[in-house]
Amino acid sequence: MARMPSAERRKQLTEAAIRAMARDGVARTTTRSIAAEAGVSLSVFHYCFDSKQALVESVITTLTDHSVTVVKQALRPRATLVETVRAGFQAYWDHVRAHPDEHMLTYELTQYALREPGFEHLARRQYEVYGDAYAELIGGLRDHMDLQLRVPIPALARYLAAMTDGLTLNYLVLGDESSWTDILDTVTAHVAGLVQDDAES
């Protein structure tokens, strides 16, 4: 087995855990099955993660990073604020449609953490990660486009996290591809209304 820096090995094991959990469910995924998925020994797993809690937190953070990365890439300033916001939502939505298993897993992780004794704090951490990610995206957009926010960043970040959380679950349950363009347009108009260009102030 080739030697690999511990940070890279943790990333490899985390991605393997995501695949295994999405396929088999969180409760049925074992450290042994994750090690097998990654093609490493169980001792390598235990060297990288001292507990299943540490692994679950890494999975939560990595799943969030998957979505945030595509949104960050899409949130380059465009001709108008509405176009910029819409591009961000579209990038997120394309990720949901391309990786429904990952997004389904985020809900399963929440339920698992809330029900498993000793894991409850990870459900809270999961939603803190969502809020932190949105706060970073909002702050970056504000700075790049010279925007003024009508609400504080923490409130807007938590609101966006709750809204996309609900919309994602709605899509995973109902599907209905044809209706989502109108829904995203509605969400975009609403969110853009919470922000204004300095030129408008």
Secondary structure, 3 states (H helix, E strand, C coil): CCCCCHHHHHHHHHHHHHHHHHHHCCCCCCHHHHHHHHCCCHHHHHHHCCCHHHHHHHHHHHHHHHHHHHHHHHCCCCCCHHHHHHHHHHHHHHHHHHCHHHHHHHHHHHHHHHHCCCCHHHHHHHHHHHHHHHHHHHHHHHHHHCEEECCCHHHHHHHHHHHHHHHHHHHHHHCCHHHHHHHHHHHHHHHHCCEEEHHHC
